[in-house]
Amino acid sequence: MPGGFTGDADVLDTWATSSLTPQIVGGWSTDEALFAKVYPFDVRPQGHDIIRTWLFSSAVRADALQGSAPWKHAAISGWILDPDRKKMSKSKGNVIVPTDVLEEYGSDAVRYWAASAKLGADTAYEIAQMKIGRRLAIKLLNASKFVLNLGATEDSVVSGELSVLGNPLDRAVLAQLADVVQQATKAFENYDYARALQITESFFWHFTDDYVELIKDRAYGAAGEAEQASVLAALATSLDTLLRLFAPFLPFATEEVWSWWRTGSVHRAAWPSAIEIDGDTTLLATVGTALSGIRKAKSEAKVKQRTEVLSATITASESLITQLKAGLADLKAAANARELALVGGDGELTVSDVVLAPAEA
């Protein structure tokens, strides 16, 4: 410019190569057979800050070279924010070296935190979320050990033949799990992986906190061989399905458990299919609520959970009473209760008049 500055004539568009990433990855001009199979791709994952650069440049280049869009969908992620809610970046000096958290909490825990971030939304860097992920992975390992130590094998998993499942609570947990599979599958199809994780994790905690606690006596054979076989089939089938559901989020824990009782890799196993079974999907929650009420009474009395309940009253609606009757044997065994009176009412399920055995001297 006269009397001013002259622009640098040696300019390179830094997106010149990046805009060709679909072609480079697909093997364009180097492996035409591969390129014909994979191009156009299904999804491009990227951040929202480079839509006008990387996404735009890639789309324009693909239109010029192949006459089509380079992918069918674009998954747009947000930024990772520091504790002050500012974008993490090298230039700001607020980035976290990942090796430290990976060593302290493990790869599965860090992946769990990352997978909890929804597309299109910024996500805070949270150690607390990684701690939850680590706790989840450890719980999965421990719950799996419990199931497999009972004698569950690959042959225990049910698919088409469901006659072994003679107990309503066992059929209920698998019916509920079938709903989880359907919801998680739909979420993944919509690229909502965070939702798929949330649905699976929510069921898992109900499974371990309620179902596993309720069926322990039957699992150890206290109610006979038929009841033991029923609960073992439900446990094995649930474990098999949960490992497949959790595999994208907890790859190392699920692979470890898979190696304990199955051949190959869980990451090469098929995504689970929902089992068609006639079970009450709300039965477990109802019986679990009753068990929690009895346990709360024991905690308030400052006695051990294995303290015998001489009697207690459970008040609930008639529909809930019907459910409680279906799971009453497991409920009494888990609560170590001698007598449980079921009384019809109009409000929510409540547990009252809990009479505990005298503490041993």
C-alpha positions in Angstrom: 0.0 0.0 0.0 1.4 3.5 -0.8 2.9 5.0 2.3 1.9 2.0 4.3 2.5 -1.7 4.7 2.8 -4.4 2.0 1.0 -7.7 2.7 3.1 -10.9 2.8 2.7 -12.5 -0.7 3.9 -15.9 0.6 0.6 -17.1 2.0 -0.6 -20.7 2.5 -4.1 -21.7 3.3 -3.5 -23.8 6.4 -6.7 -25.7 5.8 -5.5 -26.9 2.4 -4.5 -30.3 3.7 -7.0 -30.5 6.5 -9.9 -30.0 4.0 -8.8 -33.3 2.4 -8.9 -35.4 5.6 -12.0 -37.4 4.3 -10.1 -38.2 1.1 -6.8 -39.0 2.9 -8.4 -41.2 5.5 -10.4 -43.0 2.9 -7.5 -43.8 0.7 -8.4 -41.6 -2.3 -5.9 -42.1 -5.2 -4.0 -44.7 -3.1 -6.6 -47.4 -2.4 -9.6 -46.9 -4.7 -11.3 -50.1 -3.5 -11.2 -48.9 0.1 -12.3 -45.4 -0.9 -15.3 -46.8 -2.8 -16.4 -48.6 0.4 -16.0 -45.9 3.0 -16.7 -42.6 1.1 -18.8 -40.6 1.8 -18.4 -41.2 5.5 -21.2 -41.4 8.0 -20.1 -38.9 10.6 -17.5 -36.1 11.1 -16.8 -35.3 14.8 -15.4 -31.8 15.4 -15.6 -28.7 17.6 -18.1 -25.8 17.0 -15.3 -23.3 16.7 -14.0 -24.6 13.4 -17.3 -25.0 11.5 -16.5 -22.1 9.2 -13.0 -23.4 8.6 -12.6 -27.1 8.7 -16.2 -28.2 8.1 -16.7 -25.6 5.3 -13.4 -26.2 3.6 -13.9 -30.0 3.7 -17.4 -29.7 2.2 -16.3 -27.3 -0.6 -13.3 -29.5 -1.5 -15.4 -32.7 -1.6 -18.0 -31.0 -3.7 -15.3 -29.9 -6.2 -13.5 -33.2 -6.3 -16.3 -35.8 -5.8 -19.4 -33.9 -6.4 -20.9 -34.9 -3.1 -20.8 -34.1 0.6 -17.9 -35.9 2.4 -20.1 -37.3 5.2 -23.8 -37.7 6.1 -23.7 -36.2 9.6 -21.5 -33.8 11.6 -21.2 -34.3 15.4 -20.4 -30.9 16.8 -18.8 -30.9 20.3 -18.3 -28.1 22.7 -15.2 -26.8 24.6 -13.6 -28.1 27.7 -13.8 -25.4 30.4 -11.5 -24.8 33.3 -12.8 -24.3 36.9 -13.3 -20.6 36.1 -15.6 -21.6 33.1 -13.1 -20.5 30.6 -12.1 -22.4 27.5 -9.0 -24.6 28.0 -6.3 -23.8 25.4 -2.5 -23.9 25.2 -2.4 -20.2 24.6 -4.1 -19.4 27.8 -2.0 -21.9 29.7 -4.9 -23.5 31.5 -4.8 -26.9 30.0 -4.4 -30.1 32.1 -1.8 -32.7 31.3 -3.9 -35.9 30.9 -1.2 -38.3 32.2 -1.7 -37.3 35.8 -5.5 -38.0 35.9 -5.1 -41.2 33.8 -2.6 -42.5 36.3 -4.7 -41.5 39.4 -8.2 -42.5 38.2 -7.6 -44.8 35.3 -8.5 -44.6 31.6 -12.1 -45.8 32.1 -12.8 -43.1 34.6 -11.5 -40.3 32.3 -13.4 -41.8 29.4 -16.6 -41.9 31.5 -16.2 -38.1 32.2 -15.6 -37.4 28.5 -18.6 -39.5 27.5 -20.9 -37.7 29.9 -20.4 -34.5 27.8 -23.3 -33.9 25.4 -22.8 -32.8 21.8 -23.1 -29.1 21.2 -22.5 -28.2 24.9 -19.4 -27.0 26.6 -18.2 -29.2 29.5 -16.4 -28.4 32.6 -13.2 -30.3 33.6 -14.5 -32.2 36.7 -12.4 -34.5 38.8 -15.6 -35.4 40.7 -17.1 -36.9 37.6 -13.9 -39.0 37.1 -14.2 -40.3 40.6 -17.8 -41.4 39.9 -16.5 -43.2 36.7 -13.9 -45.0 38.7 -16.4 -46.0 41.3 -18.7 -47.3 38.5 -15.9 -49.4 37.0 -15.0 -50.9 40.3 -18.6 -51.7 41.1 -18.9 -53.4 37.7 -15.9 -55.6 38.5 -17.2 -56.5 41.9 -20.8 -57.2 40.8 -19.4 -59.4 38.0 -17.3 -61.4 40.4 -20.4 -62.0 42.5 -22.4 -63.3 39.5 -19.6 -65.5 38.2 -18.7 -66.9 41.6 -22.2 -68.2 41.8 -21.4 -70.4 38.8 -22.7 -68.4 35.9 -21.3 -69.4 32.5 -21.9 -68.5 28.9 -24.5 -71.3 28.9 -26.4 -69.5 31.7 -27.3 -66.6 29.3 -30.9 -67.0 28.0 -32.0 -65.9 24.5 -34.9 -67.6 23.0 -35.9 -70.2 25.6 -37.2 -68.4 28.7 -38.8 -71.2 30.6 -36.0 -71.3 33.1 -37.1 -67.9 34.3 -39.8 -68.9 36.7 -39.7 -66.1 39.2 -41.6 -62.8 38.6 -38.7 -60.7 39.9 -36.2 -62.3 37.5 -38.5 -61.8 34.6 -39.1 -58.2 35.7 -35.4 -57.3 35.8 -34.9 -58.6 32.3 -38.0 -56.8 31.0 -36.6 -53.6 32.5 -33.2 -54.3 30.9 -34.9 -54.9 27.5 -36.3 -51.3 27.8 -32.8 -50.0 28.6 -31.4 -51.7 25.5 -34.1 -50.2 23.3 -33.6 -46.7 24.8 -29.8 -46.9 24.6 -29.9 -48.2 21.1 -32.1 -45.3 20.0 -29.9 -42.8 21.8 -26.8 -44.1 19.9 -28.6 -44.0 16.6 -29.2 -40.3 17.3 -25.6 -39.8 18.3 -26.7 -39.1 21.9 -24.0 -41.3 23.5 -24.3 -39.3 26.8 -27.9 -40.3 27.1 -27.1 -43.9 26.4 -24.5 -43.9 29.2 -27.0 -42.2 31.6 -29.7 -44.8 30.9 -27.4 -47.8 31.3 -25.7 -46.4 34.4 -29.1 -45.7 36.1 -30.3 -49.2 35.5 -27.0 -50.7 36.7 -27.2 -49.0 40.1 -30.8 -50.3 40.6 -29.6 -53.7 39.5 -26.8 -53.8 42.1 -28.5 -51.9 44.9 -31.9 -53.6 44.7 -32.0 -56.7 42.5 -28.7 -58.3 43.7 -29.5 -57.6 47.3 -33.0 -59.1 47.0 -32.1 -62.3 45.3 -29.0 -63.4 47.3 -30.8 -66.1 49.3 -32.3 -67.6 46.2 -28.9 -67.3 44.4 -27.3 -69.4 47.1 -30.0 -72.1 46.8 -32.1 -71.3 49.9 -35.4 -71.6 47.8 -34.5 -74.7 45.9 -32.8 -75.6 42.6 -35.5 -74.2 40.3 -35.5 -70.8 41.9 -31.7 -70.8 41.9 -31.6 -71.7 38.2 -34.0 -68.8 37.5 -32.0 -66.2 39.3 -28.7 -67.5 37.9 -30.1 -67.1 34.3 -31.3 -63.6 35.1 -28.0 -62.6 36.6 -25.9 -64.1 33.7 -28.1 -62.5 31.0 -28.0 -59.1 32.8 -24.3 -59.2 33.1 -23.8 -60.2 29.4 -26.0 -57.4 28.3 -24.6 -54.8 30.7 -21.0 -55.5 29.5 -22.0 -54.9 25.9 -23.9 -51.7 26.9 -21.0 -50.4 28.9 -18.2 -51.4 26.5 -18.1 -48.1 24.6 -17.7 -46.2 27.9 -15.7 -48.5 30.2 -13.6 -50.4 27.6 -11.0 -51.8 29.9 -13.2 -52.9 32.8 -15.7 -54.6 30.4 -12.9 -56.3 28.5 -11.4 -57.6 31.7 -14.7 -59.1 32.9 -15.5 -60.5 29.4 -12.2 -62.4 29.6 -13.3 -64.0 32.8 -16.0 -66.1 31.2 -16.2 -65.5 27.5 -13.9 -65.9 24.5 -12.8 -63.2 22.2 -13.3 -59.5 22.9 -16.4 -57.7 24.1 -15.6 -55.0 21.6 -16.1 -57.5 18.8 -19.3 -58.8 20.3 -22.6 -57.8 18.8 -24.6 -54.9 20.4 -27.3 -56.4 22.6 -30.8 -57.1 21.4 -33.8 -56.5 23.6 -35.2 -59.8 25.0 -39.0 -60.2 24.4 -40.2 -61.2 27.9 -43.4 -60.7 29.8 -42.2 -59.0 32.9 -43.4 -56.0 35.0 -40.8 -53.3 34.4 -41.7 -51.5 37.6 -41.8 -54.5 39.9 -38.1 -54.2 41.0 -38.4 -50.5 41.9 -41.5 -51.2 44.1 -39.9 -54.1 46.0 -36.6 -52.2 46.2 -38.4 -49.2 47.8 -39.9 -51.5 50.4 -36.5 -53.0 51.2 -35.0 -49.5 51.5 -37.7 -48.5 54.0 -37.0 -51.5 56.2 -33.2 -50.8 56.0 -33.8 -47.2 56.9 -35.7 -48.3 60.0 -32.7 -50.5 61.0 -30.2 -47.7 60.4 -32.3 -45.3 62.6 -32.4 -48.0 65.3 -28.6 -48.3 65.0 -28.6 -52.0 64.5 -27.0 -54.2 61.9 -28.8 -54.8 58.6 -28.9 -58.5 59.3 -31.0 -57.9 62.5 -34.2 -59.9 62.3 -37.4 -58.0 61.7 -40.1 -59.7 63.8 -42.8 -57.7 62.0 -43.4 -54.6 59.9 -46.3 -53.0 58.0 -46.0 -51.9 54.4 -48.8 -49.6 53.2 -49.3 -49.0 49.5 -51.9 -48.8 46.7 -53.5 -52.0 45.6 -51.5 -52.1 42.4 -48.3 -51.8 44.4 -49.5 -54.4 46.9 -49.9 -56.8 44.0 -46.3 -56.2 43.0 -45.1 -56.6 46.6 -46.8 -60.0 46.8 -45.0 -61.1 43.6 -41.6 -60.3 45.3 -42.5 -60.9 48.9 -40.4 -64.0 49.4 -37.3 -62.2 48.2 -38.2 -59.1 50.2 -38.5 -61.1 53.4 -35.3 -62.9 52.8 -33.3 -59.8 52.0 -34.8 -57.9 55.0 -34.5 -60.9 57.3 -38.1 -60.4 58.1 -40.3 -62.9 59.8 -43.7 -61.2 59.1 -44.5 -58.4 56.6 -48.1 -57.1 56.7 -49.3 -55.6 53.4 -52.0 -53.0 53.9 -53.9 -51.1 51.1 -53.7 -47.3 51.1 -54.0 -44.3 48.8 -50.6 -42.6 49.2 -47.1 -43.6 48.4 -45.5 -46.8 49.7 -44.5 -46.5 53.3 -42.9 -48.8 55.9 -44.0 -48.5 59.5 -44.3 -50.4 62.8 -41.0 -52.1 62.3 -40.4 -54.4 65.3 -36.8 -55.6 65.5 -35.5 -58.6 67.4 -33.7 -57.7 70.7 -30.0 -57.1 70.3 -27.9 -60.0 71.4 -26.1 -59.4 74.7 
